[in-house]
Amino acid sequence: MTEGEKKRRTPGRPRRLDPGAIVAAARRIIDEEGVDALSMRRVAKEVGSTPMALYHHVRDKDELLLLTLAGASNALPRPPLPESPRDRIITVAAHMHALLERVPWVLKVLVRGDLTDRQALWMAESIIDSAIAGGLGEEQAVHAYRTIWHFVYGDLIFRAARERRAADPDHRPSFPATLTEEDAKELPRLTALADRWEGMQRYDIVEQLTAVVDGLLSRAHR
């Protein structure tokens, strides 16, 4: 065997992959097709590599998901926080909503429930700390944070669903468009509101968050 043949058969180091390209490919897959479509094999194909080579840079799918989340919270700069605990909660909650509206693919990762962007934890810290400063006990403050998070998450999920339905030319009408005069006897209020229902769903998010926060803080010292 010649020296040249030995060199050709000697495995070299795996080609160095750009971490930014790996993360960008993963985010693109999640955004367009959902978390379930993400795999090491799929990302490797997107970056022009092999799964084996990718494993030299990323341990597994969970680490890949953590990498996609890392720094996502920097898509919007942190807002200045007011002195009032109540106003701080409202400001941070509104920021959370605006951030996730800007990077909606993050919701598809967070729905797994066990992953987060560590750089985003300041929002949970601030809301819980402000809730305690506003008079809630520690457990109440944690529950308040969860209620706010559920509100933000739910609103964005339903907004995305409405946008998908609006963009679908084959979408079949559903509630409240399907209500008829025959429904008025059993559902008088819904039937009366049907024509205005869609417009009423477009509300001011900060105004609604304020109502939620005021309700949560009203439990202080109970």
Summary of the structure (lengths in Angstrom):
residues: 222
radius of gyration: 24.1
end to end distance: 85.4
largest distance: 92.5
contacts: 570
relative contact order: 0.10
helix: 67%
strand: 0%
